[in-house]
Amino acid sequence: MSRILCAWSPTWAIANWRRRNPANAERPSAPESSSPVVKTTGEVARRGTRRDGGGARPQAPSCRPDAPLALIETVRQVRRLAAVSDEAAKLGLHVGQKATDAMALVPGLITAEAEPEADAQALTALVDWCVRFSPAVAADRPDGLFLDISGVAHLWGGEGELLADFRARLAANGLPFRLAIADTPGAAWALAHHGRDGTIAPPNGQGELLAHLPPAALRLDPEAAAQIERLGLRRLGQLMEIPRAPLGRRFGAATLDRLDQALGRTAEALAFRRPATPWVDRLAFFEPISAPEDMARVTEDVTAKLCARLEAESQGGRRFEVAFHRVDGKAPAIAVGLSLPGRDARRIARLLQPKLETVDPGFGVESVTIAAYAVEPVGGRQVRIEAGLEAAVEDGLAPLVDRLANRLGPCAVWRAAPFESHVPELSATRTPALGAPPPQAQPWNREAPRPVRLFRRPEPLEQVVALLPDDPPIQFRWRGRLHRVQRAEGPERIGEEWWKGDIADASITHVRDYYRVEDAEGGRFWLFRAGLYGGGDAPKWWLHGLFG
């Protein structure tokens, strides 16, 4: 069963504007000016107030932190309030109100220009910061987010402790949020927006809590929610009592979908910024750490903690990511990949050690989290008595491949596998070094062997001597050296793949006759003649690959 934490900030734009403009809160009012002055990205100094056809202009904030504040945007050539602070809301102001009317009602109103793009960037940064609580975080734009806390609440001692820690950290940064936890995103959203702040719905118990909420808690269109309330249905419990068929005919399928999502009857997909995984573990410290030896030790400890869980469940992961959560809110991360699913803590820690040099601890790291991805079942392996005589793949080749791949890059270590194609350049494909071949892979043709590695481009041959029309060459010169052929096989004629429909008229100039030849010194070559004798252009000879 999933558990979702919904966080919603009713004054998200106001709180972020104050965070972006800390100096303005202590600066006295500036002289009047007809337009705002842009200083730097994310910081705009607003000056003066003008009341004319363009509406009220922003002015510099007052030095009083409890002064009413409103952010203004232009909607269809009319200046309207885009966000209001709690102090302004208590004075009767609301979002969507004309700025001139708001200034008339509250003469001391402090106004500033709304910055929706900066607010969106701040929400994305908050989503990345929340990885310390859950690896699966999704933005609920423009002013909220969802955290999938399934299987991670025990790291804090329970959902209540996790909720309290999350709220305290947000409040310490000047970000007031309403929080709620439920089984579904819809229920958590409804409780956070319309229920009591801090509500934790018991598993399979959100139905009773939702029954007392208004229809707007279903995330319906404002017009649809207002229409439902005008008909006297002011609680979700009343909607739940109506049979589904009449409810769908009267209020549409969207109402049924939202109701089913909130109650858990229908699954709802969330666009997580990172892939969701239940395989997460965490270590928190009484004091921040920054010494390299401490960073290495906690990396081993948190890796061993997660690998113990994987071993208990007979699982293994292909990718492990460790995040170091600093006191300044940033979380630099390092990751390693495995060629085969594994859970050997010592081996994974050794792969992580070289990458610790790239982690800047800043003013200290207060917690470390590790997440495993691409987790799949891994059976236990019994060690034989004569195991020392023959190393298993996971004991011998796999660690070497993992070290090379994590040092050189995941695309630098691979192996060639046959691919079903008539064209030599397309008859081989790259596959993971120790992974299973792709489904299109076909076994090599033993009757017509080809080199495993081909040249990136065929290289031209000179001074080729061959009997007409189809005999192999007797001699050829390649890279300035003359080779005399002792043995040869062929030809293997390969033409254009006209049957695929991409070629309207197959030409004999594109026909290739391939030969496998061996020179007097034992070198074996795979060369071909492009074109046929008797055509418009004389055929040319090329070398395409070497046999090992």
C-alpha positions as CSV (number, residue, x, y, z in Angstrom):
1,M,0.0,0.0,0.0
2,S,1.3,3.4,-1.0
3,R,1.5,6.4,1.4
4,I,1.5,9.9,-0.1
5,L,2.4,13.1,1.7
6,C,1.0,16.3,0.1
7,A,2.5,19.6,0.9
8,W,0.7,22.9,-0.1
9,S,1.7,26.4,0.5
10,P,-1.2,28.9,0.2
11,T,1.3,31.8,0.2
12,W,4.0,30.2,-1.9
13,A,4.5,33.2,-4.2
14,I,4.6,35.6,-1.2
15,A,7.1,33.5,0.8
16,N,9.4,33.1,-2.2
17,W,9.3,36.8,-3.0
18,R,10.4,37.5,0.5
19,R,13.2,35.0,0.2
20,R,14.4,36.4,-3.1
21,N,14.3,40.0,-1.7
22,P,15.6,39.9,1.8
23,A,17.1,43.3,1.6
24,N,13.8,44.9,0.6
25,A,12.2,44.0,3.9
26,E,14.7,46.3,5.7
27,R,14.9,49.1,3.2
28,P,12.8,52.2,3.7
29,S,10.4,53.4,1.1
30,A,12.0,54.7,-2.1
31,P,11.0,57.9,-3.9
32,E,8.2,57.6,-6.5
33,S,8.9,56.4,-10.0
34,S,6.8,55.5,-12.9
35,S,8.1,51.9,-13.5
36,P,9.9,49.1,-11.7
37,V,13.7,48.9,-12.1
38,V,15.1,45.4,-12.8
39,K,18.3,45.0,-10.9
40,T,19.3,41.3,-11.2
41,T,17.7,37.9,-12.0
42,G,15.2,37.1,-9.3
43,E,15.5,40.5,-7.6
44,V,13.4,43.5,-8.7
45,A,13.3,46.8,-6.9
46,R,9.8,48.3,-7.1
47,R,9.4,52.0,-6.6
48,G,6.5,54.3,-6.1
49,T,2.8,54.0,-6.9
50,R,0.9,55.4,-9.9
51,R,-2.8,55.4,-10.4
52,D,-3.7,55.8,-14.0
53,G,-5.1,53.8,-16.9
54,G,-2.4,51.2,-16.4
55,G,-3.4,50.5,-12.8
56,A,-1.4,50.6,-9.5
57,R,2.4,50.3,-9.8
58,P,4.5,48.4,-7.3
59,Q,6.4,50.2,-4.6
60,A,9.2,49.3,-2.3
61,P,8.2,47.0,0.6
62,S,7.8,48.5,4.1
63,C,10.4,47.6,6.8
64,R,7.6,46.1,8.9
65,P,7.4,42.3,8.3
66,D,3.7,42.2,9.2
67,A,2.8,44.8,6.6
68,P,0.2,43.6,4.0
69,L,1.9,42.5,0.8
70,A,0.4,41.7,-2.6
71,L,2.0,40.6,-5.9
72,I,0.5,42.0,-9.0
73,E,0.2,40.7,-12.6
74,T,-1.3,42.0,-15.8
75,V,-4.3,40.1,-17.0
76,R,-5.9,41.3,-20.3
77,Q,-4.4,44.8,-19.9
78,V,-5.8,45.0,-16.3
79,R,-3.5,44.9,-13.2
80,R,-4.8,42.3,-10.8
81,L,-3.6,40.7,-7.6
82,A,-1.8,37.4,-8.3
83,A,-1.0,36.6,-4.6
84,V,-1.7,38.1,-1.2
85,S,-0.1,37.7,2.2
86,D,-2.0,36.5,5.2
87,E,-2.1,40.1,6.5
88,A,-3.6,41.3,3.3
89,A,-6.1,38.5,3.2
90,K,-7.3,39.4,6.7
91,L,-8.0,42.9,5.4
92,G,-10.4,41.6,2.7
93,L,-8.1,41.3,-0.3
94,H,-8.2,38.3,-2.5
95,V,-6.5,36.9,-5.6
96,G,-7.9,38.2,-8.9
97,Q,-9.0,41.6,-7.4
98,K,-8.1,44.7,-9.3
99,A,-5.0,46.4,-8.0
100,T,-6.7,49.8,-8.0
101,D,-9.6,48.5,-5.9
102,A,-7.1,46.8,-3.5
103,M,-5.2,50.0,-3.1
104,A,-8.4,51.9,-2.3
105,L,-9.4,49.4,0.3
106,V,-6.0,49.1,1.9
107,P,-4.0,52.4,1.4
108,G,-1.0,50.9,3.2
109,L,-0.8,47.9,0.9
110,I,2.7,47.0,-0.2
111,T,2.8,45.8,-3.8
112,A,5.4,44.1,-6.0
113,E,5.5,42.5,-9.4
114,A,4.7,38.7,-9.6
115,E,7.4,36.4,-10.8
116,P,5.8,33.1,-11.8
117,E,8.9,31.8,-13.5
118,A,11.0,32.3,-10.4
119,D,8.4,30.6,-8.3
120,A,8.4,27.6,-10.7
121,Q,12.2,27.4,-10.4
122,A,12.0,27.6,-6.7
123,L,9.4,24.7,-6.6
124,T,11.7,22.6,-8.8
125,A,14.6,23.3,-6.4
126,L,12.4,22.3,-3.5
127,V,11.5,19.0,-5.2
128,D,15.2,18.3,-5.5
129,W,15.8,19.2,-1.8
130,C,13.0,16.8,-0.7
131,V,15.1,13.8,-1.8
132,R,16.3,13.7,1.8
133,F,12.8,12.6,2.8
134,S,11.8,10.4,-0.2
135,P,13.4,9.6,-3.6
136,A,10.0,9.9,-5.3
137,V,8.9,13.5,-5.3
138,A,6.5,15.1,-7.8
139,A,5.7,18.8,-8.2
140,D,2.0,19.8,-7.9
141,R,2.3,23.1,-9.6
142,P,2.1,25.9,-8.9
143,D,2.4,25.8,-5.2
144,G,2.6,22.2,-3.9
145,L,4.2,18.8,-4.2
146,F,3.7,15.1,-3.5
147,L,6.1,12.8,-1.7
148,D,5.7,9.0,-1.9
149,I,6.8,8.0,1.6
150,S,6.0,4.3,1.2
151,G,8.6,2.3,3.1
152,V,10.7,5.3,4.3
153,A,8.7,6.6,7.3
154,H,10.4,4.1,9.6
155,L,13.7,5.9,9.0
156,W,12.2,8.8,11.1
157,G,10.4,6.7,13.6
158,G,7.0,6.9,12.0
159,E,4.9,9.1,9.8
160,G,4.2,11.6,12.6
161,E,7.9,12.2,13.2
162,L,8.6,12.5,9.5
163,L,5.8,15.1,9.1
164,A,7.1,17.1,12.1
165,D,10.7,17.1,10.8
166,F,9.6,18.1,7.3
167,R,7.4,21.0,8.7
168,A,10.2,22.2,11.0
169,R,12.8,22.4,8.1
170,L,10.4,24.2,5.8
171,A,9.4,26.7,8.5
172,A,13.0,27.4,9.4
173,N,13.5,28.5,5.8
174,G,10.4,30.8,5.9
175,L,8.2,28.4,3.9
176,P,4.8,27.8,5.6
177,F,3.1,24.6,4.3
178,R,0.0,22.7,5.0
179,L,0.7,18.9,5.2
180,A,-1.4,15.7,5.1
181,I,-0.7,12.0,4.6
182,A,-3.1,9.5,3.0
183,D,-3.1,6.4,0.8
184,T,-3.8,8.3,-2.5
185,P,-2.6,11.6,-3.9
186,G,-6.2,12.8,-4.3
187,A,-7.0,12.1,-0.6
188,A,-3.8,13.7,0.6
189,W,-4.4,16.8,-1.6
190,A,-8.0,17.1,-0.3
191,L,-6.9,16.9,3.3
192,A,-4.0,19.4,2.9
193,H,-6.1,21.9,1.0
194,H,-9.5,21.6,2.8
195,G,-8.9,19.5,5.9
196,R,-7.1,20.1,9.1
197,D,-3.4,20.8,8.8
198,G,-1.2,17.8,9.7
199,T,-3.9,15.2,9.2
200,I,-2.6,11.6,8.9
201,A,-5.3,9.4,7.5
202,P,-5.0,5.8,8.7
203,P,-4.5,3.1,6.0
204,N,-7.7,2.5,4.1
205,G,-9.3,5.2,6.3
206,Q,-9.4,8.3,4.2
207,G,-13.1,7.8,3.2
208,E,-14.4,9.0,6.6
209,L,-12.1,12.0,6.6
210,L,-13.1,13.0,3.1
211,A,-16.8,12.8,3.8
212,H,-16.9,16.2,5.6
213,L,-14.9,18.1,3.0
214,P,-16.5,20.3,0.3
215,P,-16.7,19.2,-3.4
216,A,-13.8,21.5,-4.3
217,A,-11.6,19.0,-2.5
218,L,-11.9,16.6,-5.5
219,R,-9.7,19.0,-7.6
220,L,-12.6,19.7,-9.9
221,D,-13.0,22.8,-12.1
222,P,-14.2,25.8,-10.0
223,E,-17.3,26.0,-12.1
224,A,-18.1,22.3,-11.7
225,A,-17.5,22.5,-7.9
226,A,-19.7,25.6,-7.6
227,Q,-22.5,24.0,-9.6
228,I,-22.5,21.0,-7.3
229,E,-22.7,23.2,-4.2
230,R,-25.5,25.2,-5.8
231,L,-27.5,22.0,-5.9
232,G,-27.2,21.6,-2.1
233,L,-24.4,19.0,-2.2
234,R,-21.9,20.7,0.2
235,R,-20.1,17.6,1.4
236,L,-18.3,14.8,-0.3
237,G,-20.2,12.3,1.8
238,Q,-23.4,13.4,0.0
239,L,-21.7,12.7,-3.4
240,M,-20.6,9.2,-2.2
241,E,-24.2,8.3,-1.4
242,I,-25.4,9.1,-4.9
243,P,-25.4,6.0,-7.3
244,R,-22.6,6.2,-9.8
245,A,-24.8,6.2,-12.9
246,P,-26.9,9.3,-12.0
247,L,-23.8,11.0,-10.6
248,G,-21.9,10.5,-13.8
249,R,-24.8,11.7,-16.0
250,R,-25.4,14.8,-13.9
251,F,-21.8,16.0,-13.2
252,G,-19.7,14.2,-15.9
253,A,-17.1,11.4,-15.9
254,A,-14.4,13.8,-14.5
255,T,-16.2,13.9,-11.2
256,L,-16.4,10.1,-11.0
257,D,-12.7,9.8,-11.9
258,R,-11.6,12.3,-9.2
259,L,-13.8,10.6,-6.6
260,D,-12.4,7.2,-7.5
261,Q,-8.8,8.5,-7.4
262,A,-9.3,10.0,-3.9
263,L,-10.8,6.8,-2.5
264,G,-8.2,4.5,-4.1
265,R,-10.6,2.8,-6.6
266,T,-8.5,4.1,-9.5
267,A,-4.8,4.5,-9.6
268,E,-3.4,8.0,-10.3
269,A,0.0,8.4,-12.0
270,L,2.4,11.1,-10.6
271,A,5.2,12.5,-12.7
272,F,8.1,12.0,-10.3
273,R,11.2,14.0,-10.9
274,R,13.2,10.9,-10.2
275,P,12.2,7.3,-10.7
276,A,10.3,5.9,-7.7
277,T,11.9,3.1,-5.7
278,P,11.1,1.6,-2.3
279,W,14.7,0.7,-1.8
280,V,15.9,3.6,0.2
281,D,17.9,4.0,3.5
282,R,19.2,6.9,5.5
283,L,21.7,7.8,8.2
284,A,21.4,11.0,10.2
285,F,24.1,12.5,12.4
286,F,24.0,14.4,15.7
287,E,26.7,16.8,14.3
288,P,27.5,17.6,10.6
289,I,30.5,15.8,9.2
290,S,32.9,17.0,6.5
291,A,36.2,15.0,7.0
292,P,37.0,12.7,4.0
293,E,37.5,9.7,6.3
294,D,34.0,10.3,7.9
295,M,32.5,10.6,4.4
296,A,34.0,7.3,3.4
297,R,32.9,5.6,6.6
298,V,29.2,6.7,6.4
299,T,29.1,5.7,2.8
300,E,30.1,2.2,3.7
301,D,27.6,2.1,6.6
302,V,24.6,3.3,4.6
303,T,25.5,0.9,1.8
304,A,25.7,-2.0,4.2
305,K,22.4,-1.0,5.7
306,L,20.6,-1.1,2.3
307,C,22.3,-4.2,1.1
308,A,21.2,-6.0,4.2
309,R,17.6,-5.2,3.3
310,L,18.2,-6.4,-0.3
311,E,19.7,-9.7,0.9
312,A,16.8,-10.3,3.3
313,E,14.4,-10.0,0.4
314,S,16.6,-11.9,-2.1
315,Q,16.9,-8.8,-4.3
316,G,19.8,-7.1,-6.1
317,G,20.2,-3.7,-7.7
318,R,21.9,-2.5,-10.8
319,R,22.4,1.2,-9.9
320,F,23.1,2.7,-6.5
321,E,22.9,6.5,-5.8
322,V,24.2,8.1,-2.6
323,A,23.1,11.7,-1.7
324,F,24.9,13.8,0.9
325,H,22.5,16.3,2.4
326,R,24.3,19.4,3.5
327,V,23.3,22.0,6.1
328,D,22.7,24.6,3.4
329,G,20.0,22.4,1.8
330,K,22.0,21.2,-1.2
331,A,22.4,17.4,-1.8
332,P,25.4,16.5,-4.1
333,A,25.1,12.9,-5.2
334,I,27.3,10.1,-6.6
335,A,26.1,7.0,-8.4
336,V,27.6,3.7,-9.6
337,G,26.2,1.0,-11.8
338,L,26.6,-2.8,-11.8
339,S,26.8,-5.0,-14.9
340,L,24.8,-7.7,-13.0
341,P,22.3,-7.2,-10.1
342,G,24.2,-7.2,-6.9
343,R,24.0,-6.5,-3.1
344,D,27.6,-6.9,-2.0
345,A,28.1,-3.9,0.2
346,R,31.9,-4.0,0.2
347,R,32.1,-4.2,-3.6
348,I,29.6,-1.3,-4.0
349,A,31.4,0.8,-1.4
350,R,34.7,0.3,-3.2
351,L,33.1,1.6,-6.4
352,L,31.8,4.6,-4.6
353,Q,35.1,5.5,-2.9
354,P,36.8,7.1,-5.9
355,K,33.8,9.4,-6.6
356,L,33.8,10.8,-3.0
357,E,36.5,13.2,-4.1
358,T,34.0,15.0,-6.2
359,V,31.6,15.7,-3.3
360,D,31.9,19.1,-1.7
361,P,30.7,18.8,2.0
362,G,30.3,22.6,2.3
363,F,29.7,23.5,5.9
364,G,28.9,19.9,6.8
365,V,26.7,17.0,5.9
366,E,23.8,16.2,8.3
367,S,22.4,13.1,6.7
368,V,23.1,10.6,3.9
369,T,20.6,8.7,1.8
370,I,21.1,5.8,-0.6
371,A,18.7,4.5,-3.2
372,A,18.8,1.3,-5.3
373,Y,17.3,1.3,-8.8
374,A,16.6,-1.5,-11.3
375,V,16.1,-3.9,-8.5
376,E,15.3,-7.5,-9.4
377,P,15.3,-10.9,-7.7
378,V,18.7,-12.5,-7.2
379,G,18.9,-16.0,-6.0
380,G,21.4,-17.2,-3.4
381,R,24.6,-19.0,-4.6
382,Q,26.0,-21.9,-2.8
383,V,29.8,-21.8,-2.5
384,R,31.4,-25.1,-3.6
385,I,34.4,-26.7,-1.9
386,E,36.4,-26.4,-5.1
387,A,35.2,-22.8,-5.7
388,G,38.8,-21.5,-5.4
389,L,39.7,-23.4,-8.6
390,E,37.1,-21.6,-10.8
391,A,35.8,-18.1,-10.1
392,A,32.2,-17.4,-10.7
393,V,31.2,-14.5,-13.0
394,E,30.1,-12.3,-10.1
395,D,33.4,-13.0,-8.4
396,G,35.8,-12.6,-11.3
397,L,34.7,-10.8,-14.5
398,A,31.8,-8.7,-13.1
399,P,33.9,-6.7,-10.6
400,L,36.4,-5.9,-13.4
401,V,33.6,-4.8,-15.8
402,D,32.1,-2.6,-13.0
403,R,35.4,-0.9,-12.2
404,L,36.0,-0.1,-15.9
405,A,32.5,1.0,-16.6
406,N,32.3,3.4,-13.6
407,R,35.8,4.8,-14.4
408,L,35.5,5.1,-18.1
409,G,31.7,5.5,-18.5
410,P,28.8,3.1,-19.0
411,C,29.1,3.2,-22.8
412,A,32.8,2.5,-22.9
413,V,32.6,-1.2,-21.9
414,W,30.5,-3.4,-24.2
415,R,30.5,-6.5,-26.3
416,A,29.4,-7.2,-29.9
417,A,26.4,-9.4,-30.6
418,P,25.0,-10.5,-33.9
419,F,22.0,-8.7,-35.3
420,E,19.7,-9.9,-38.0
421,S,20.5,-7.7,-41.0
422,H,21.7,-8.3,-44.5
423,V,24.0,-5.3,-44.5
424,P,27.4,-6.0,-42.9
425,E,27.5,-2.6,-41.1
426,L,24.2,-3.4,-39.4
427,S,24.8,-7.1,-38.6
428,A,26.4,-6.4,-35.2
429,T,25.2,-4.4,-32.3
430,R,26.5,-3.3,-29.0
431,T,25.2,-5.0,-25.9
432,P,26.1,-4.8,-22.2
433,A,29.3,-6.6,-21.4
434,L,27.6,-9.2,-19.1
435,G,24.0,-8.6,-19.9
436,A,21.6,-10.7,-21.9
437,P,21.7,-10.2,-25.7
438,P,18.9,-8.2,-27.3
439,P,15.9,-10.1,-28.6
440,Q,16.9,-9.3,-32.2
441,A,20.3,-11.0,-31.7
442,Q,20.9,-14.1,-33.9
443,P,23.7,-16.6,-33.7
444,W,26.7,-16.1,-35.9
445,N,26.6,-17.8,-39.3
446,R,29.3,-20.4,-39.3
447,E,29.1,-21.1,-43.0
448,A,29.8,-17.4,-43.8
449,P,31.9,-16.1,-40.9
450,R,32.5,-12.4,-40.7
451,P,34.9,-10.3,-38.5
452,V,33.6,-9.3,-35.1
453,R,34.9,-5.8,-35.6
454,L,34.6,-4.0,-38.9
455,F,36.4,-0.9,-39.9
456,R,34.5,2.3,-39.3
457,R,34.8,2.9,-43.1
458,P,36.0,0.4,-45.7
459,E,39.6,1.2,-46.7
460,P,40.5,1.3,-50.4
461,L,42.9,-1.3,-51.9
462,E,45.5,-0.7,-54.6
463,Q,47.2,-2.8,-57.3
464,V,44.5,-5.5,-57.0
465,V,45.1,-8.4,-59.4
466,A,42.2,-10.8,-60.0
467,L,40.8,-13.0,-62.8
468,L,37.6,-12.0,-64.4
469,P,34.8,-12.0,-63.6
470,D,34.3,-13.4,-60.1
471,D,37.6,-14.8,-58.9
472,P,39.2,-13.6,-55.7
473,P,42.3,-11.3,-55.9
474,I,45.7,-12.8,-56.3
475,Q,47.4,-9.8,-54.7
476,F,46.6,-6.4,-53.3
477,R,48.3,-3.5,-51.7
478,W,46.9,-2.1,-48.4
479,R,48.4,0.8,-46.5
480,G,51.5,0.7,-48.7
481,R,52.2,-3.0,-48.2
482,L,51.8,-5.7,-50.8
483,H,50.0,-8.9,-49.8
484,R,50.0,-12.1,-51.9
485,V,47.0,-14.2,-51.4
486,Q,47.5,-17.9,-50.7
487,R,44.0,-19.0,-49.8
488,A,40.6,-17.5,-50.6
489,E,36.9,-18.2,-50.2
490,G,34.0,-16.6,-51.9
491,P,32.3,-14.7,-53.3
492,E,29.4,-13.8,-51.0
493,R,27.3,-11.5,-53.0
494,I,25.4,-8.8,-51.0
495,G,23.1,-6.3,-52.6
496,E,20.9,-3.5,-51.5
497,E,18.0,-4.3,-49.2
498,W,15.4,-3.5,-51.8
499,W,12.7,-5.7,-50.1
500,K,12.5,-3.2,-47.2
501,G,10.9,-0.7,-49.5
502,D,13.4,2.1,-49.0
503,I,15.1,1.6,-52.4
504,A,13.0,2.1,-55.5
505,D,15.7,1.0,-58.1
506,A,18.5,-1.3,-57.0
507,S,21.7,-0.5,-58.9
508,I,24.5,-3.0,-59.8
509,T,27.0,-0.3,-58.7
510,H,26.0,-1.0,-55.1
511,V,26.5,-4.8,-55.4
512,R,29.3,-6.2,-53.2
513,D,31.2,-9.5,-53.6
514,Y,32.9,-10.4,-50.3
515,Y,36.0,-12.7,-50.1
516,R,37.8,-14.2,-47.1
517,V,41.4,-14.3,-48.0
518,E,44.7,-15.3,-46.3
519,D,48.1,-14.0,-47.4
520,A,51.5,-15.7,-47.3
521,E,52.2,-14.5,-43.8
522,G,49.0,-15.9,-42.3
523,G,47.0,-12.6,-42.1
524,R,43.3,-13.1,-42.9
525,F,41.2,-10.3,-44.5
526,W,37.6,-9.7,-45.4
527,L,37.5,-7.6,-48.6
528,F,35.0,-6.9,-51.3
529,R,34.6,-5.7,-54.8
530,A,32.0,-2.9,-55.2
531,G,30.2,-3.1,-58.5
532,L,30.2,-5.6,-61.4
533,Y,32.3,-5.8,-64.5
534,G,30.6,-4.7,-67.6
535,G,28.9,-1.7,-66.0
536,G,29.4,2.0,-66.5
537,D,32.1,2.4,-63.8
538,A,35.0,0.1,-63.1
539,P,34.6,-2.0,-59.9
540,K,36.7,-1.0,-56.9
541,W,38.2,-3.1,-54.2
542,W,37.9,-2.3,-50.5
543,L,39.0,-3.9,-47.2
544,H,36.2,-4.1,-44.6
545,G,37.7,-6.0,-41.7
546,L,40.3,-8.3,-40.3
547,F,39.9,-11.8,-38.8
548,G,41.6,-12.2,-35.4
